[in-house]
Each structure stands twice: as structure tokens, then as C-alpha cells.
Amino acid sequence: MGAEDFGCFMELVPGAMFALGTGSESFQCHLHNPDFGLDESSLPIGAAIFAETALRYLRGSINHSMK
């Protein structure tokens, strides 16, 4: 992730990042391309990951001292 600024934020606060694959045979363009498209069938998986992460955080089952 050479061009990603997220690492700078991670120096200040705990967090996590993940990549959600959204490609398919019909969408071959990369991100930041005017023809970019994504397979929307992957979006429920991403939403489920975010929801589960939030629930685990609220339950206190995520370790905050990762440093």
C-alpha cells in the first residue's frame, strides 16, 4: 500500500484496514480509472465485516493495545 495514507493515522490511533475484492470478469478497470466498476454482489460481505467488527468492538472483545 505504498500510496495509502492510512498508516499515518495508525501512528495516532488504533485501527485496521482490509481489502475487499470487488472485481469480476465484466469489470477489468482498476481503481481511479474513469471506467471503474465493481461487482456489487461483494458489498454485503464488506458490510457484514464492518458490522461484525463494530459489534466485537462494542462487546470489548477487540484488543486495543496492539502496539
N, CA, C, O and CB atoms as a CASP TS submission, in Angstrom:
PFRMAT TS
TARGET T0000
AUTHOR 0000-0000-0000
METHOD Language model
MODEL 1
PARENT N/A
ATOM      1  N   MET     1       0.839  -1.187   0.000  1.00  0.00           N
ATOM      2  CA  MET     1       0.000   0.000   0.000  1.00  0.00           C
ATOM      3  C   MET     1       0.882   1.249   0.000  1.00  0.00           C
ATOM      4  O   MET     1       0.741   2.117   0.861  1.00  0.00           O
ATOM      5  CB  MET     1      -0.954  -0.001   1.221  1.00  0.00           C
ATOM      6  N   GLY     2       1.764   1.327  -0.942  1.00  0.00           N
ATOM      7  CA  GLY     2       2.742   2.393  -0.997  1.00  0.00           C
ATOM      8  C   GLY     2       2.164   3.792  -1.028  1.00  0.00           C
ATOM      9  O   GLY     2       2.810   4.716  -0.534  1.00  0.00           O
ATOM     10  N   ALA     3       0.991   3.992  -1.578  1.00  0.00           N
ATOM     11  CA  ALA     3       0.426   5.333  -1.682  1.00  0.00           C
ATOM     12  C   ALA     3      -0.699   5.559  -0.688  1.00  0.00           C
ATOM     13  O   ALA     3      -1.370   6.590  -0.746  1.00  0.00           O
ATOM     14  CB  ALA     3      -0.076   5.578  -3.084  1.00  0.00           C
ATOM     15  N   GLU     4      -0.918   4.638   0.206  1.00  0.00           N
ATOM     16  CA  GLU     4      -2.025   4.746   1.152  1.00  0.00           C
ATOM     17  C   GLU     4      -1.595   5.551   2.375  1.00  0.00           C
ATOM     18  O   GLU     4      -0.552   5.265   2.962  1.00  0.00           O
ATOM     19  CB  GLU     4      -2.519   3.345   1.574  1.00  0.00           C
ATOM     20  N   ASP     5      -2.380   6.550   2.768  1.00  0.00           N
ATOM     21  CA  ASP     5      -2.077   7.402   3.923  1.00  0.00           C
ATOM     22  C   ASP     5      -2.566   6.803   5.234  1.00  0.00           C
ATOM     23  O   ASP     5      -2.315   7.370   6.298  1.00  0.00           O
ATOM     24  CB  ASP     5      -2.694   8.769   3.732  1.00  0.00           C
ATOM     25  N   PHE     6      -3.243   5.693   5.181  1.00  0.00           N
ATOM     26  CA  PHE     6      -3.842   5.116   6.385  1.00  0.00           C
ATOM     27  C   PHE     6      -2.808   4.838   7.463  1.00  0.00           C
ATOM     28  O   PHE     6      -3.108   4.967   8.649  1.00  0.00           O
ATOM     29  CB  PHE     6      -4.574   3.836   6.041  1.00  0.00           C
ATOM     30  N   GLY     7      -1.597   4.460   7.075  1.00  0.00           N
ATOM     31  CA  GLY     7      -0.538   4.182   8.042  1.00  0.00           C
ATOM     32  C   GLY     7      -0.222   5.391   8.917  1.00  0.00           C
ATOM     33  O   GLY     7       0.140   5.235  10.084  1.00  0.00           O
ATOM     34  N   CYS     8      -0.354   6.585   8.368  1.00  0.00           N
ATOM     35  CA  CYS     8      -0.118   7.802   9.162  1.00  0.00           C
ATOM     36  C   CYS     8      -1.137   7.928  10.286  1.00  0.00           C
ATOM     37  O   CYS     8      -0.792   8.335  11.395  1.00  0.00           O
ATOM     38  CB  CYS     8      -0.172   9.051   8.265  1.00  0.00           C
ATOM     39  N   PHE     9      -2.382   7.584  10.008  1.00  0.00           N
ATOM     40  CA  PHE     9      -3.414   7.626  11.040  1.00  0.00           C
ATOM     41  C   PHE     9      -3.145   6.577  12.111  1.00  0.00           C
ATOM     42  O   PHE     9      -3.416   6.799  13.290  1.00  0.00           O
ATOM     43  CB  PHE     9      -4.804   7.411  10.422  1.00  0.00           C
ATOM     44  N   MET    10      -2.610   5.433  11.694  1.00  0.00           N
ATOM     45  CA  MET    10      -2.352   4.340  12.617  1.00  0.00           C
ATOM     46  C   MET    10      -1.256   4.680  13.621  1.00  0.00           C
ATOM     47  O   MET    10      -1.152   4.030  14.662  1.00  0.00           O
ATOM     48  CB  MET    10      -1.976   3.096  11.849  1.00  0.00           C
ATOM     49  N   GLU    11      -0.444   5.680  13.328  1.00  0.00           N
ATOM     50  CA  GLU    11       0.549   6.127  14.290  1.00  0.00           C
ATOM     51  C   GLU    11      -0.097   6.882  15.441  1.00  0.00           C
ATOM     52  O   GLU    11       0.505   7.026  16.505  1.00  0.00           O
ATOM     53  CB  GLU    11       1.586   7.001  13.609  1.00  0.00           C
ATOM     54  N   LEU    12      -1.323   7.368  15.239  1.00  0.00           N
ATOM     55  CA  LEU    12      -2.009   8.188  16.246  1.00  0.00           C
ATOM     56  C   LEU    12      -3.106   7.437  16.988  1.00  0.00           C
ATOM     57  O   LEU    12      -3.303   7.648  18.185  1.00  0.00           O
ATOM     58  CB  LEU    12      -2.602   9.407  15.592  1.00  0.00           C
ATOM     59  N   VAL    13      -3.810   6.574  16.296  1.00  0.00           N
ATOM     60  CA  VAL    13      -4.935   5.845  16.905  1.00  0.00           C
ATOM     61  C   VAL    13      -4.935   4.396  16.415  1.00  0.00           C
ATOM     62  O   VAL    13      -4.468   4.122  15.309  1.00  0.00           O
ATOM     63  CB  VAL    13      -6.297   6.535  16.567  1.00  0.00           C
ATOM     64  N   PRO    14      -5.453   3.466  17.222  1.00  0.00           N
ATOM     65  CA  PRO    14      -5.526   2.078  16.757  1.00  0.00           C
ATOM     66  C   PRO    14      -6.566   1.927  15.655  1.00  0.00           C
ATOM     67  O   PRO    14      -7.536   2.683  15.603  1.00  0.00           O
ATOM     68  CB  PRO    14      -5.856   1.136  17.924  1.00  0.00           C
ATOM     69  N   GLY    15      -6.369   0.967  14.790  1.00  0.00           N
ATOM     70  CA  GLY    15      -7.314   0.735  13.706  1.00  0.00           C
ATOM     71  C   GLY    15      -6.912  -0.471  12.890  1.00  0.00           C
ATOM     72  O   GLY    15      -5.960  -1.177  13.222  1.00  0.00           O
ATOM     73  N   ALA    16      -7.635  -0.694  11.835  1.00  0.00           N
ATOM     74  CA  ALA    16      -7.357  -1.819  10.940  1.00  0.00           C
ATOM     75  C   ALA    16      -7.825  -1.453   9.541  1.00  0.00           C
ATOM     76  O   ALA    16      -8.672  -0.580   9.354  1.00  0.00           O
ATOM     77  CB  ALA    16      -8.055  -3.126  11.436  1.00  0.00           C
ATOM     78  N   MET    17      -7.253  -2.142   8.569  1.00  0.00           N
ATOM     79  CA  MET    17      -7.627  -1.920   7.179  1.00  0.00           C
ATOM     80  C   MET    17      -7.719  -3.276   6.498  1.00  0.00           C
ATOM     81  O   MET    17      -6.932  -4.179   6.781  1.00  0.00           O
ATOM     82  CB  MET    17      -6.602  -0.988   6.452  1.00  0.00           C
ATOM     83  N   PHE    18      -8.671  -3.411   5.613  1.00  0.00           N
ATOM     84  CA  PHE    18      -8.760  -4.644   4.834  1.00  0.00           C
ATOM     85  C   PHE    18      -9.139  -4.305   3.402  1.00  0.00           C
ATOM     86  O   PHE    18      -9.712  -3.252   3.126  1.00  0.00           O
ATOM     87  CB  PHE    18      -9.788  -5.625   5.455  1.00  0.00           C
ATOM     88  N   ALA    19      -8.812  -5.207   2.510  1.00  0.00           N
ATOM     89  CA  ALA    19      -9.152  -5.037   1.106  1.00  0.00           C
ATOM     90  C   ALA    19     -10.308  -5.974   0.773  1.00  0.00           C
ATOM     91  O   ALA    19     -10.262  -7.166   1.078  1.00  0.00           O
ATOM     92  CB  ALA    19      -7.922  -5.313   0.189  1.00  0.00           C
ATOM     93  N   LEU    20     -11.320  -5.437   0.161  1.00  0.00           N
ATOM     94  CA  LEU    20     -12.488  -6.218  -0.241  1.00  0.00           C
ATOM     95  C   LEU    20     -12.440  -6.382  -1.751  1.00  0.00           C
ATOM     96  O   LEU    20     -12.567  -5.404  -2.486  1.00  0.00           O
ATOM     97  CB  LEU    20     -13.825  -5.533   0.212  1.00  0.00           C
ATOM     98  N   GLY    21     -12.260  -7.601  -2.214  1.00  0.00           N
ATOM     99  CA  GLY    21     -12.212  -7.852  -3.646  1.00  0.00           C
ATOM    100  C   GLY    21     -13.570  -7.609  -4.284  1.00  0.00           C
ATOM    101  O   GLY    21     -14.570  -8.196  -3.872  1.00  0.00           O
ATOM    102  N   THR    22     -13.604  -6.749  -5.281  1.00  0.00           N
ATOM    103  CA  THR    22     -14.873  -6.420  -5.946  1.00  0.00           C
ATOM    104  C   THR    22     -14.794  -6.632  -7.451  1.00  0.00           C
ATOM    105  O   THR    22     -15.673  -6.192  -8.192  1.00  0.00           O
ATOM    106  CB  THR    22     -15.265  -4.976  -5.650  1.00  0.00           C
ATOM    107  N   GLY    23     -13.755  -7.296  -7.893  1.00  0.00           N
ATOM    108  CA  GLY    23     -13.583  -7.491  -9.326  1.00  0.00           C
ATOM    109  C   GLY    23     -14.387  -8.666  -9.858  1.00  0.00           C
ATOM    110  O   GLY    23     -14.843  -9.526  -9.104  1.00  0.00           O
ATOM    111  N   SER    24     -14.545  -8.679 -11.150  1.00  0.00           N
ATOM    112  CA  SER    24     -15.228  -9.780 -11.818  1.00  0.00           C
ATOM    113  C   SER    24     -14.794  -9.779 -13.283  1.00  0.00           C
ATOM    114  O   SER    24     -14.049  -8.901 -13.717  1.00  0.00           O
ATOM    115  CB  SER    24     -16.791  -9.652 -11.684  1.00  0.00           C
ATOM    116  N   GLU    25     -15.251 -10.740 -14.017  1.00  0.00           N
ATOM    117  CA  GLU    25     -14.919 -10.820 -15.450  1.00  0.00           C
ATOM    118  C   GLU    25     -15.412  -9.586 -16.210  1.00  0.00           C
ATOM    119  O   GLU    25     -14.774  -9.164 -17.175  1.00  0.00           O
ATOM    120  CB  GLU    25     -15.529 -12.092 -16.068  1.00  0.00           C
ATOM    121  N   SER    26     -16.525  -9.009 -15.795  1.00  0.00           N
ATOM    122  CA  SER    26     -17.087  -7.882 -16.537  1.00  0.00           C
ATOM    123  C   SER    26     -16.502  -6.530 -16.121  1.00  0.00           C
ATOM    124  O   SER    26     -16.725  -5.534 -16.808  1.00  0.00           O
ATOM    125  CB  SER    26     -18.581  -7.855 -16.356  1.00  0.00           C
ATOM    126  N   PHE    27     -15.762  -6.474 -15.017  1.00  0.00           N
ATOM    127  CA  PHE    27     -15.137  -5.226 -14.568  1.00  0.00           C
ATOM    128  C   PHE    27     -13.634  -5.435 -14.496  1.00  0.00           C
ATOM    129  O   PHE    27     -13.133  -6.053 -13.557  1.00  0.00           O
ATOM    130  CB  PHE    27     -15.702  -4.771 -13.181  1.00  0.00           C
ATOM    131  N   GLN    28     -12.916  -4.924 -15.483  1.00  0.00           N
ATOM    132  CA  GLN    28     -11.470  -5.136 -15.561  1.00  0.00           C
ATOM    133  C   GLN    28     -10.653  -3.882 -15.246  1.00  0.00           C
ATOM    134  O   GLN    28      -9.431  -3.976 -15.137  1.00  0.00           O
ATOM    135  CB  GLN    28     -11.109  -5.631 -16.933  1.00  0.00           C
ATOM    136  N   CYS    29     -11.278  -2.719 -15.097  1.00  0.00           N
ATOM    137  CA  CYS    29     -10.540  -1.481 -14.847  1.00  0.00           C
ATOM    138  C   CYS    29     -10.162  -1.367 -13.378  1.00  0.00           C
ATOM    139  O   CYS    29     -10.870  -1.848 -12.494  1.00  0.00           O
ATOM    140  CB  CYS    29     -11.368  -0.263 -15.276  1.00  0.00           C
ATOM    141  N   HIS    30      -9.027  -0.716 -13.142  1.00  0.00           N
ATOM    142  CA  HIS    30      -8.539  -0.518 -11.789  1.00  0.00           C
ATOM    143  C   HIS    30      -9.169   0.722 -11.160  1.00  0.00           C
ATOM    144  O   HIS    30      -9.757   1.562 -11.842  1.00  0.00           O
ATOM    145  CB  HIS    30      -7.015  -0.400 -11.785  1.00  0.00           C
ATOM    146  N   LEU    31      -9.029   0.808  -9.852  1.00  0.00           N
ATOM    147  CA  LEU    31      -9.491   1.963  -9.090  1.00  0.00           C
ATOM    148  C   LEU    31      -8.861   3.240  -9.655  1.00  0.00           C
ATOM    149  O   LEU    31      -7.752   3.193 -10.188  1.00  0.00           O
ATOM    150  CB  LEU    31      -9.147   1.802  -7.583  1.00  0.00           C
ATOM    151  N   HIS    32      -9.537   4.353  -9.548  1.00  0.00           N
ATOM    152  CA  HIS    32      -9.109   5.658 -10.057  1.00  0.00           C
ATOM    153  C   HIS    32      -9.081   5.706 -11.585  1.00  0.00           C
ATOM    154  O   HIS    32      -8.384   6.534 -12.172  1.00  0.00           O
ATOM    155  CB  HIS    32      -7.733   5.999  -9.511  1.00  0.00           C
ATOM    156  N   ASN    33      -9.825   4.836 -12.211  1.00  0.00           N
ATOM    157  CA  ASN    33      -9.969   4.828 -13.661  1.00  0.00           C
ATOM    158  C   ASN    33     -11.400   5.269 -13.955  1.00  0.00           C
ATOM    159  O   ASN    33     -12.320   4.805 -13.282  1.00  0.00           O
ATOM    160  CB  ASN    33      -9.653   3.400 -14.281  1.00  0.00           C
ATOM    161  N   PRO    34     -11.624   6.147 -14.932  1.00  0.00           N
ATOM    162  CA  PRO    34     -12.987   6.619 -15.202  1.00  0.00           C
ATOM    163  C   PRO    34     -13.957   5.496 -15.594  1.00  0.00           C
ATOM    164  O   PRO    34     -15.171   5.659 -15.471  1.00  0.00           O
ATOM    165  CB  PRO    34     -12.952   7.654 -16.303  1.00  0.00           C
ATOM    166  N   ASP    35     -13.434   4.370 -16.059  1.00  0.00           N
ATOM    167  CA  ASP    35     -14.291   3.243 -16.430  1.00  0.00           C
ATOM    168  C   ASP    35     -14.435   2.208 -15.316  1.00  0.00           C
ATOM    169  O   ASP    35     -14.971   1.123 -15.538  1.00  0.00           O
ATOM    170  CB  ASP    35     -13.743   2.574 -17.665  1.00  0.00           C
ATOM    171  N   PHE    36     -13.953   2.547 -14.113  1.00  0.00           N
ATOM    172  CA  PHE    36     -14.005   1.600 -12.995  1.00  0.00           C
ATOM    173  C   PHE    36     -15.448   1.207 -12.679  1.00  0.00           C
ATOM    174  O   PHE    36     -16.352   2.042 -12.683  1.00  0.00           O
ATOM    175  CB  PHE    36     -13.336   2.205 -11.746  1.00  0.00           C
ATOM    176  N   GLY    37     -15.635  -0.051 -12.413  1.00  0.00           N
ATOM    177  CA  GLY    37     -16.915  -0.579 -11.969  1.00  0.00           C
ATOM    178  C   GLY    37     -16.642  -1.692 -10.980  1.00  0.00           C
ATOM    179  O   GLY    37     -15.517  -2.187 -10.903  1.00  0.00           O
ATOM    180  N   LEU    38     -17.630  -2.088 -10.234  1.00  0.00           N
ATOM    181  CA  LEU    38     -17.422  -3.167  -9.285  1.00  0.00           C
ATOM    182  C   LEU    38     -18.608  -4.107  -9.269  1.00  0.00           C
ATOM    183  O   LEU    38     -19.733  -3.743  -9.613  1.00  0.00           O
ATOM    184  CB  LEU    38     -17.174  -2.613  -7.895  1.00  0.00           C
ATOM    185  N   ASP    39     -18.320  -5.312  -8.865  1.00  0.00           N
ATOM    186  CA  ASP    39     -19.360  -6.326  -8.724  1.00  0.00           C
ATOM    187  C   ASP    39     -20.056  -6.081  -7.390  1.00  0.00           C
ATOM    188  O   ASP    39     -19.510  -6.403  -6.335  1.00  0.00           O
ATOM    189  CB  ASP    39     -18.766  -7.784  -8.805  1.00  0.00           C
ATOM    190  N   GLU    40     -21.248  -5.518  -7.433  1.00  0.00           N
ATOM    191  CA  GLU    40     -21.949  -5.120  -6.213  1.00  0.00           C
ATOM    192  C   GLU    40     -22.352  -6.296  -5.331  1.00  0.00           C
ATOM    193  O   GLU    40     -22.766  -6.094  -4.190  1.00  0.00           O
ATOM    194  CB  GLU    40     -23.172  -4.332  -6.570  1.00  0.00           C
ATOM    195  N   SER    41     -22.236  -7.518  -5.840  1.00  0.00           N
ATOM    196  CA  SER    41     -22.579  -8.670  -5.006  1.00  0.00           C
ATOM    197  C   SER    41     -21.574  -8.851  -3.863  1.00  0.00           C
ATOM    198  O   SER    41     -21.845  -9.591  -2.917  1.00  0.00           O
ATOM    199  CB  SER    41     -22.637  -9.944  -5.862  1.00  0.00           C
ATOM    200  N   SER    42     -20.416  -8.180  -3.940  1.00  0.00           N
ATOM    201  CA  SER    42     -19.440  -8.264  -2.859  1.00  0.00           C
ATOM    202  C   SER    42     -19.754  -7.294  -1.715  1.00  0.00           C
ATOM    203  O   SER    42     -19.208  -7.449  -0.622  1.00  0.00           O
ATOM    204  CB  SER    42     -18.048  -7.987  -3.400  1.00  0.00           C
ATOM    205  N   LEU    43     -20.603  -6.319  -1.935  1.00  0.00           N
ATOM    206  CA  LEU    43     -20.878  -5.299  -0.924  1.00  0.00           C
ATOM    207  C   LEU    43     -21.511  -5.841   0.353  1.00  0.00           C
ATOM    208  O   LEU    43     -21.154  -5.361   1.429  1.00  0.00           O
ATOM    209  CB  LEU    43     -21.770  -4.259  -1.504  1.00  0.00           C
ATOM    210  N   PRO    44     -22.432  -6.815   0.307  1.00  0.00           N
ATOM    211  CA  PRO    44     -22.951  -7.366   1.567  1.00  0.00           C
ATOM    212  C   PRO    44     -21.860  -8.019   2.422  1.00  0.00           C
ATOM    213  O   PRO    44     -21.939  -7.989   3.650  1.00  0.00           O
ATOM    214  CB  PRO    44     -24.041  -8.384   1.273  1.00  0.00           C
ATOM    215  N   ILE    45     -20.862  -8.599   1.793  1.00  0.00           N
ATOM    216  CA  ILE    45     -19.755  -9.197   2.549  1.00  0.00           C
ATOM    217  C   ILE    45     -18.980  -8.103   3.281  1.00  0.00           C
ATOM    218  O   ILE    45     -18.655  -8.251   4.459  1.00  0.00           O
ATOM    219  CB  ILE    45     -18.808  -9.997   1.607  1.00  0.00           C
ATOM    220  N   GLY    46     -18.685  -7.009   2.584  1.00  0.00           N
ATOM    221  CA  GLY    46     -17.990  -5.887   3.219  1.00  0.00           C
ATOM    222  C   GLY    46     -18.803  -5.288   4.352  1.00  0.00           C
ATOM    223  O   GLY    46     -18.253  -4.966   5.406  1.00  0.00           O
ATOM    224  N   ALA    47     -20.105  -5.133   4.150  1.00  0.00           N
ATOM    225  CA  ALA    47     -20.966  -4.592   5.200  1.00  0.00           C
ATOM    226  C   ALA    47     -20.990  -5.521   6.410  1.00  0.00           C
ATOM    227  O   ALA    47     -20.998  -5.057   7.550  1.00  0.00           O
ATOM    228  CB  ALA    47     -22.392  -4.375   4.668  1.00  0.00           C
ATOM    229  N   ALA    48     -21.002  -6.826   6.166  1.00  0.00           N
ATOM    230  CA  ALA    48     -21.005  -7.793   7.265  1.00  0.00           C
ATOM    231  C   ALA    48     -19.697  -7.725   8.052  1.00  0.00           C
ATOM    232  O   ALA    48     -19.704  -7.843   9.277  1.00  0.00           O
ATOM    233  CB  ALA    48     -21.227  -9.220   6.726  1.00  0.00           C
ATOM    234  N   ILE    49     -18.580  -7.536   7.360  1.00  0.00           N
ATOM    235  CA  ILE    49     -17.294  -7.409   8.056  1.00  0.00           C
ATOM    236  C   ILE    49     -17.298  -6.172   8.941  1.00  0.00           C
ATOM    237  O   ILE    49     -16.886  -6.240  10.099  1.00  0.00           O
ATOM    238  CB  ILE    49     -16.124  -7.341   7.046  1.00  0.00           C
ATOM    239  N   PHE    50     -17.759  -5.039   8.412  1.00  0.00           N
ATOM    240  CA  PHE    50     -17.829  -3.817   9.221  1.00  0.00           C
ATOM    241  C   PHE    50     -18.760  -3.992  10.413  1.00  0.00           C
ATOM    242  O   PHE    50     -18.420  -3.579  11.522  1.00  0.00           O
ATOM    243  CB  PHE    50     -18.297  -2.638   8.366  1.00  0.00           C
ATOM    244  N   ALA    51     -19.920  -4.592  10.209  1.00  0.00           N
ATOM    245  CA  ALA    51     -20.885  -4.783  11.297  1.00  0.00           C
ATOM    246  C   ALA    51     -20.313  -5.693  12.376  1.00  0.00           C
ATOM    247  O   ALA    51     -20.426  -5.386  13.562  1.00  0.00           O
ATOM    248  CB  ALA    51     -22.199  -5.369  10.756  1.00  0.00           C
ATOM    249  N   GLU    52     -19.709  -6.793  11.990  1.00  0.00           N
ATOM    250  CA  GLU    52     -19.127  -7.721  12.968  1.00  0.00           C
ATOM    251  C   GLU    52     -17.987  -7.069  13.738  1.00  0.00           C
ATOM    252  O   GLU    52     -17.846  -7.283  14.942  1.00  0.00           O
ATOM    253  CB  GLU    52     -18.626  -8.990  12.271  1.00  0.00           C
ATOM    254  N   THR    53     -17.173  -6.275  13.047  1.00  0.00           N
ATOM    255  CA  THR    53     -16.078  -5.573  13.717  1.00  0.00           C
ATOM    256  C   THR    53     -16.616  -4.582  14.744  1.00  0.00           C
ATOM    257  O   THR    53     -16.091  -4.486  15.853  1.00  0.00           O
ATOM    258  CB  THR    53     -15.198  -4.846  12.689  1.00  0.00           C
ATOM    259  N   ALA    54     -17.663  -3.846  14.375  1.00  0.00           N
ATOM    260  CA  ALA    54     -18.276  -2.899  15.311  1.00  0.00           C
ATOM    261  C   ALA    54     -18.862  -3.621  16.514  1.00  0.00           C
ATOM    262  O   ALA    54     -18.696  -3.167  17.647  1.00  0.00           O
ATOM    263  CB  ALA    54     -19.365  -2.080  14.610  1.00  0.00           C
ATOM    264  N   LEU    55     -19.542  -4.733  16.289  1.00  0.00           N
ATOM    265  CA  LEU    55     -20.110  -5.494  17.405  1.00  0.00           C
ATOM    266  C   LEU    55     -19.026  -6.007  18.340  1.00  0.00           C
ATOM    267  O   LEU    55     -19.173  -5.927  19.560  1.00  0.00           O
ATOM    268  CB  LEU    55     -20.938  -6.664  16.883  1.00  0.00           C
ATOM    269  N   ARG    56     -17.943  -6.530  17.787  1.00  0.00           N
ATOM    270  CA  ARG    56     -16.849  -7.023  18.623  1.00  0.00           C
ATOM    271  C   ARG    56     -16.215  -5.885  19.413  1.00  0.00           C
ATOM    272  O   ARG    56     -15.854  -6.061  20.576  1.00  0.00           O
ATOM    273  CB  ARG    56     -15.790  -7.724  17.764  1.00  0.00           C
ATOM    274  N   TYR    57     -16.080  -4.725  18.790  1.00  0.00           N
ATOM    275  CA  TYR    57     -15.537  -3.565  19.489  1.00  0.00           C
ATOM    276  C   TYR    57     -16.443  -3.168  20.657  1.00  0.00           C
ATOM    277  O   TYR    57     -15.966  -2.942  21.769  1.00  0.00           O
ATOM    278  CB  TYR    57     -15.366  -2.382  18.517  1.00  0.00           C
ATOM    279  N   LEU    58     -17.739  -3.085  20.399  1.00  0.00           N
ATOM    280  CA  LEU    58     -18.677  -2.682  21.440  1.00  0.00           C
ATOM    281  C   LEU    58     -18.769  -3.710  22.568  1.00  0.00           C
ATOM    282  O   LEU    58     -19.031  -3.347  23.715  1.00  0.00           O
ATOM    283  CB  LEU    58     -20.050  -2.459  20.837  1.00  0.00           C
ATOM    284  N   ARG    59     -18.556  -4.982  22.254  1.00  0.00           N
ATOM    285  CA  ARG    59     -18.554  -6.028  23.284  1.00  0.00           C
ATOM    286  C   ARG    59     -17.243  -6.046  24.068  1.00  0.00           C
ATOM    287  O   ARG    59     -17.140  -6.714  25.097  1.00  0.00           O
ATOM    288  CB  ARG    59     -18.796  -7.398  22.645  1.00  0.00           C
ATOM    289  N   GLY    60     -16.251  -5.319  23.584  1.00  0.00           N
ATOM    290  CA  GLY    60     -14.958  -5.291  24.259  1.00  0.00           C
ATOM    291  C   GLY    60     -14.061  -6.462  23.918  1.00  0.00           C
ATOM    292  O   GLY    60     -13.094  -6.724  24.632  1.00  0.00           O
ATOM    293  N   SER    61     -14.361  -7.169  22.846  1.00  0.00           N
ATOM    294  CA  SER    61     -13.561  -8.340  22.511  1.00  0.00           C
ATOM    295  C   SER    61     -12.460  -8.059  21.509  1.00  0.00           C
ATOM    296  O   SER    61     -11.857  -8.988  20.973  1.00  0.00           O
ATOM    297  CB  SER    61     -14.441  -9.411  21.981  1.00  0.00           C
ATOM    298  N   ILE    62     -12.186  -6.767  21.243  1.00  0.00           N
ATOM    299  CA  ILE    62     -11.075  -6.391  20.371  1.00  0.00           C
ATOM    300  C   ILE    62      -9.982  -5.827  21.248  1.00  0.00           C
ATOM    301  O   ILE    62     -10.235  -4.954  22.078  1.00  0.00           O
ATOM    302  CB  ILE    62     -11.513  -5.360  19.275  1.00  0.00           C
ATOM    303  N   ASN    63      -8.761  -6.321  21.070  1.00  0.00           N
ATOM    304  CA  ASN    63      -7.605  -5.871  21.840  1.00  0.00           C
ATOM    305  C   ASN    63      -7.172  -4.499  21.342  1.00  0.00           C
ATOM    306  O   ASN    63      -6.801  -4.351  20.177  1.00  0.00           O
ATOM    307  CB  ASN    63      -6.437  -6.887  21.736  1.00  0.00           C
ATOM    308  N   HIS    64      -7.215  -3.487  22.219  1.00  0.00           N
ATOM    309  CA  HIS    64      -6.860  -2.126  21.821  1.00  0.00           C
ATOM    310  C   HIS    64      -5.376  -1.843  21.958  1.00  0.00           C
ATOM    311  O   HIS    64      -4.903  -0.823  21.457  1.00  0.00           O
ATOM    312  CB  HIS    64      -7.635  -1.133  22.640  1.00  0.00           C
ATOM    313  N   SER    65      -4.634  -2.703  22.614  1.00  0.00           N
ATOM    314  CA  SER    65      -3.196  -2.447  22.856  1.00  0.00           C
ATOM    315  C   SER    65      -2.364  -3.271  21.877  1.00  0.00           C
ATOM    316  O   SER    65      -1.621  -4.161  22.291  1.00  0.00           O
ATOM    317  CB  SER    65      -2.800  -2.795  24.338  1.00  0.00           C
ATOM    318  N   MET    66      -2.481  -2.985  20.599  1.00  0.00           N
ATOM    319  CA  MET    66      -1.779  -3.741  19.563  1.00  0.00           C
ATOM    320  C   MET    66      -0.336  -3.293  19.385  1.00  0.00           C
ATOM    321  O   MET    66       0.415  -3.955  18.668  1.00  0.00           O
ATOM    322  CB  MET    66      -2.510  -3.614  18.254  1.00  0.00           C
ATOM    323  N   LYS    67       0.084  -2.187  20.013  1.00  0.00           N
ATOM    324  CA  LYS    67       1.457  -1.697  19.834  1.00  0.00           C
ATOM    325  C   LYS    67       2.434  -2.507  20.633  1.00  0.00           C
ATOM    326  O   LYS    67       3.634  -2.233  20.601  1.00  0.00           O
ATOM    327  CB  LYS    67       1.564  -0.239  20.228  1.00  0.00           C
TER
END
